[in-house]
Amino acid sequence: MRQKEKKIRARLETSSFRDPGGFVFYLDGQPYRQINQKSKQNFDLLTNSGLYQDLAGKGLIASHAEVSNKFAVTKDAYKIIKPQIIPFISYPYEWSFDQLKDAALTTLEIQEIALSYNMSLKDASAYNIQFIGYRPIFIDTLSFEKYREGQTWTGYRQFCQHFLAPLALMSKKDPRTNLILRDFIDGIPLDLTSQLLPNATKFDLSLLTHLHLHSLNQKRMAEKKINKSKYRMTRFQMLSLIGNLKSTIEKLKMNHFKTEWQEYYSFTNYSDKATEQKELLLKNFLNQPRPKFVLDLGANDGRFSQIACQNGAYTIACDIDPLAIEKSYLEAKRNKNSRLLPLIIDLTNPSPSLGWASVERKSFNQRAKVDCVVALALIHHLAISNNLPLPMIAEYFAGLGDNLIIEFVPKEDSNVKILLQNREDIFTEYSKEGFEKAFQLFFNILGRENINESKRILYLMKRK
């Protein structure tokens, strides 16, 4: 009877079904991973060889604790482990250039270390990497297999599609090309990458080899039966491959093109005095709900997100601008800020549910459930630039968090005047009164403060 209750309570992770060696599930909201009998040898080698301890000690892999097999979901369970909790699951198409670059270099470092313990990564999916603040961490315990002398790296193609292809496109073409990963869940096809990259990249030996020629070889071998025994690679050759991939990625630099928001705080209509007061008001409002988890929408370079971090909250800083998020990530990395996770999110078109049956990768809205939402200098862009009715915005914010700190920017503000200068003002409900009326449908207003030397108002609200 007890076994039956346990199975009813277990909820399978919808993205964890492709590996027959095991899967992730949840009990009472806590994550567990079942290691099946099929993975017994590789899992034991991972833990008994010292590889797991080495990677965990370096902070490269999520730690875990073995728990009782009474939690097993199916009969073929070998062991059950309880992995380290990742505060927020994010996906490669939401990362900035340097986030994806650091994830790639982490994957290669793990493969390099694994070889020294006679193990190898059998895949190289970018989805095996998550971020805790600025720090990339590997999360798939079942990706390791015993290394056999002469074998090729089975994860090579996937690494090129998941990491090298998007990084090359972001570097040589446009940082926004990472969004192509939303359409190709197993990485950007190499033939497409080869077509999109400038011809000049064919004169870069590494990019020529790993992307252009790799693509041609894929086409040539697509319908042929491959005799794997003919293709052998010594350990030295595999390490050389890893080293070459590492140097190739390290040389790639982000393509810095001008965006609308990258210098926002350099040209804002706030005075220094008003900015300081706004920071103080934000601190005071954050001190009331004392959130542990904050979602900062329209965060730009994360200046105000850092206040939430200083207040003790794990903070997701979201912005549509890839250069603003890049700047925020690099700043968090410099400061070793493990509480700040910047992500590229377009609120008017956030990451959708993707993959098999549209459940393999959860939408941003499904993942973004927090204690407090912060939305500073954002409402006019949503309501006026994107024609979103105020009640719809309020309802959306209410679905994300229990508390809301939001800045209302009136029509008298110079930034709103710029938005309206070349279009008809059809926004009759966009006023302080209309704003409060719309948001009080879903929130109770707990506090409101005028921001000095401006017509703007900062509100603290609690969801009804």
N, C-alpha and C positions, 0 to 999 in steps of 0.2 A: 504493500500500500504506500509506504514511504517512497519507494522507487517511482511509483506512478505520479505522486505529487511533484517530485523533483522534475520529471519530464514535462509536466504541465507548465512549471515555472520557467523552464529553460527557453530562452529566445535566441535563435541562431542569428549571427551577424550576416546580413544580406550580401556582403561583399566577399564572404569567406566560403567559397564552394568549389573553387577550381582545383585545389590541391587535395588529392585523395589521402594525403598523409595526415590530415587533421583539419581543424576548423576552430573558429572563434565563436563563443556563445556567451550569453549573459544570464546571470542568476541574480535576482533582486537588484538589477541595475549594474552589477559588477561584472567586468569582463573576465572570461576564462578562455583558455585554449586547450582543446583536446588533442593529444598526440596519439595518433592511431598506431596499431601494431606495425603497419607498413613502414612507419618512420622510426621504429625502435633503434635500428642500428645507427642511423645518422644522428638522431637526437642524443643517444648515449655517447657517440664520438664527440659531438659538440661539447657536451658537459664534462666528460671524463678526460678529454685531451687537454683541457685548460683553455680552449679557444673562447668559450663563452665567458669565462672569468676574465680573460684578457680584454675582450671587447667591452664587457660591462664595466670593468675597472677604468677604461679609457672614456666611458660615456658614449660609446659608439652604438650600443645595442640596448634596447629596453630590457631592464632587469625583470626577473620573474621569480616566483616562489612555487615550489611543488606543493600541491594540496592533495587531499584524499581522493581516491578514485570513486568515492561514493557520489561525486558530482558528475560522473561520466554520463554522457547523453546517449551513447550507443555502446554495444557490447564489445566492439573491437578497440576500445580505448586501451592504450598502453599507460599513459600518464596524463594527469591534468595539471596544468600550471596556471597561476594567476599572474598575468603580466602587469608591469608598471602602467599606470594610467596616463594616457596622453590627454592633456587638458582640452584640446580642440583638434579635431581631425580636419586637415586641409588637403587640397589636391594640387598637383603640379601646375595646372592651368590657372591657379590663383596665386602662384609664387612670382616674385620678381626675378630678374635675371640672376642676381647673385645668390638668391635662395636656391634656385635650380642648380646653379653652378656648385654651390656647397654640398647640395644633396648628391650630385654626381661624384664629386671628389670623395665624399664619405663612402659611397658605394665602392669605389675603386680601392680606397684604403682598407675597407673590410675584406675585399677579395684578396688583396695583397697579404694581409695578416692571416687570413684563412689558409692560404697556401703553405704558410710556414707551419701549420698544424695538420697538414695533409687533408685539408678540406677545401671546398670550392663553393661559390654561389651558383646554384643551378638556374637562377633567373636573375634579372637585374631590373626589376620593375621600379619605376619612380614612386609607385604607390607603397613600396616597402619602406619608404622614408617618411617620417613625420617630423614636425618641429615642436620643441618645447622652448618657447621664446625664440632666441636667435640660434639655438643649437639643433642641428639635424640629428636624428636618431633613427636607427634601423629597427623595425618592429616585427619582422617575420622570422621567427625562430626556425621555421620549417624550410627555409630557403637554402640551408647548408646540406651538402652531400659529401661523401668521401671522395677525395681526389684520387684518380687513378693515372699513373704515369702514362703520358702519351695522349691523354684526352685533350680535346679543344675546350675552350670556354663556352659552355652552352648559353651563357647569358649575354654573349657579345652582340648579337643582332638586336636583342631587346635593349641593351644599354645604348646602342647607337640611335634607336628609334625614340626611346624615352628621354634621353639626356642630350646626346651630342647633336642630333638633328634640330631640336628646338633651340638649343643654345646657339648653334651656328646661325640659324635664321634670326634669332633675336639680336645677335651681334652684327651680322652682315646685312640684314634687311631692316627689321623693325621690331622693337620689344613687344609689340602687341601680337606678334605671330605665335606667342605661347598659347593664345586662345584656340589655335588649331588643335591642340591636345584635347579639347572638349569634343571634337568630332571623331577623333581617333583614339579610342580608349587604350589601345596597345601601342601607343607612340605614333609619331608622324612617319608615314611610309617613306622609305628612302628614295623611291623614284620621284615622289612629289617634292621631297626636300631638294633633290638634285635639280629639279626643274625650277624651283623657286630661288635657289641660291644664285648670286651673280657668277658669271663665267670666270671672274677673277679668282674665285675660290678653287678652281681646278689647277691653279698654279701653286696652291698650298698643298704640299705633299701629303700631310696628315689628313686634311679634309678631302683631298682627292681619293685617298685610300679608303678611309672609313665611311665615306658617304657616297661619292660619285661612283667609284669602282665597285664598292660594296653593293650599290643599287643595281649596277649592270650584272654583277654576278648572281644576285637574287633572281633577276629575270631569266638569266641563262639556265639556272638550275631549277627553276620553278616546277617544271613538269618531269624532271628526271629523278630516277631513283638514286639516292646517294649511298655509296658504299663507304660507311663511316670509318672502316678500317684503313682506308686509303689516306685519311686526313688525320695526321698525328701532330702533336705539339709538345715539345719538351717543357719541363717546368720553367727553364730559363726563357724559352720563347714566350710562354704565357706571361711571365713577369715583365718581359720586354714589351708585350702588347699592352699590359696594364700601365706600364710606365709611359708609353707613347700616348695612350688615351689621356693620361693625367696631364702630360705636358701640353697636349692639344687643347684641352679644356682650360687649363691655367692661362694660356695665351689669349683666349677669347675675351674680349672686352665688350661691355654693353654699348649699343648704338645710342648715343645721347642726342636725340632730336628734341626740338622745342615743343613743350606741351602747354596746355592752357593753365595748368595748376601748379607746375613745379616751383614757381617762385611766388606762390600766393602770399606767404607771410612777409615777403620783402616789399610787396606793393599793396598791402591791405589798407583799408581806409581807417583802421584803428590807430589811435595814438598809443605811445608806449604806456601812458597812464591807464588808458582803457583796457589794454591787453593785460596789464598787471592785475587790474581789478577783476577782469573776466577769469583769470587764473585763480584768484582768491575765491571768487564766487563758486567756481567749479569745485574747488577743494571743500568749501563749506557744504555744498549740496551733496557731495560724495560722502561726507562724514555722517549724513543722516541715515541713509539705508545701509552704509558700510558694505557695499557689494564685494563679493569675492570674484565675480566674473563680470567683466564689462565689455560691451560691444560699442566701439567708437566708429560711427558712420560718417563718411566724408572727413576722414581723419587727416588728410593731406600728409604731411611729413611726420605726423605723430607727436607734434609738440604738446598738445593737450592730452593725448593718450598717456604720455609719461607721467602726468599728474595722477591719473588713475592707478598706474603701476606703483607710484610712490605711496599711494594710499593703501597698498597691499592687494590690489585686484589684479588677477590675470586678465590682460586686455588684448582684444582682437581689434587691430586698427585697420579699417577698411577704406579703400579709396579706389576710384576708377582709373587714376593716373599711375601708370607703371613706373614713372620716374620718381614720383612722390613716395611710392611704396618702396622703391629701391633705396632712396635716401633714408627712409625710416628704418629699414632693415639694417643698413650699414651702420647707422647710428646705434641701434640696439646691439649690434655685434661689437662695436667699439667699446660700449659701456657694459658688455656682458649682461645685458638685461634679459633675464630668463622669464620675465613676466609679460613681455610685449611680443605679439605675433602680428606683423603687418601682412595684409593680403590684398590682392587686386580684386575688387568686387565692384561691379556696376549695379547699383541698387535698382535701376530701372530694367535690368536684365540679369539678375543674379544667377550664379551657377545652378543649372537644373539637375534633376535626377537623371543619371546616365547608366549605360551598360545594360546587361541582361535584364529584361522585363522592367527597365527603368528603376531598378532598386540597387544596382551594384555600387553606384556612387551616389550618395545622398545629396540632395539639393542643399544649397547654402541655408535656405529657410528652415529646413529640417534640422540642420546642425546648430544653427545660431539661436540657442535658447539660453538666456543669461539673466543675471540679477538686475542689471541696469544697462539701459541703452543711452548713449550720449550722441546727440546730433547737433553740432555747433555749426552755424553759418551754412546750413544745408537746406532748410525748409523752402527758401525762395528758388533754389535750383530745381527742386522736385515739383513745386507747385506752379512755377511760372515757366521755367525752361522746358519742363516736360509735361506741362498741362495736367498734372495729377491733382484731383480734388482733395482738399484738406481732410475730409472724413476718411478717405481711402488711405492717406498717409498715416493718419492716427491709428486706424485699425491695423495696418501693417506693423507699426512700431509696437503696438500692444501685443501682437503675436510673437514678438521677439524677446520681451523682457518684462519683469515685474515693475521696474521703476524706469523713469525717463527724465533725462536732463536735456532740455532742448532750448535752442536760441531762436527767438522770433525776429526776423529781419523785415521791417516794414517797407512800404513803397517809398517812403521818404529817404531811405538809405541810398547812397550813391551807387552801390553795387546793383540794387534792384532797378534803379533808373537806367543803368546800362543795359540790363536785360530787356527793358521795355522800350528802349529808344527807337528801335526799328520795327516795332510790331504794335498792333492794336491792343490796348489794355482791356482784355475781356474778363479780368479776374476780379469780379465785383465782390466776391466773398473773402478776398485776400486782405484782411485787416486784423488788427489786434482782437477785435470783438469776434470776427469770423473764425479766427484761429482758435481762440479759447472755446468757442461754442463747439467747433468740430472735435477738438481733443477731449472735451469734457464728456463726449459720448462714450469714451473708453477709459478715461483717466480722471482721477481727482487731483486738482491742483493743490500742492502742499506749500509751494512758495514761488514767488516771482520777484525778481530784482532787476532794476534798470541798470544798464551798463553805461558808465560815465562817458560823456562826450559823444554820445550816439543816441539813436532812437531805439536801439535794440533792447530786447528783454530776455533774460535767462529764467527759465521755469524749471521747477522740480515737480514731477508728477508721479502718482502711483496708480497702477492699473486697477480698475474696478473689479 
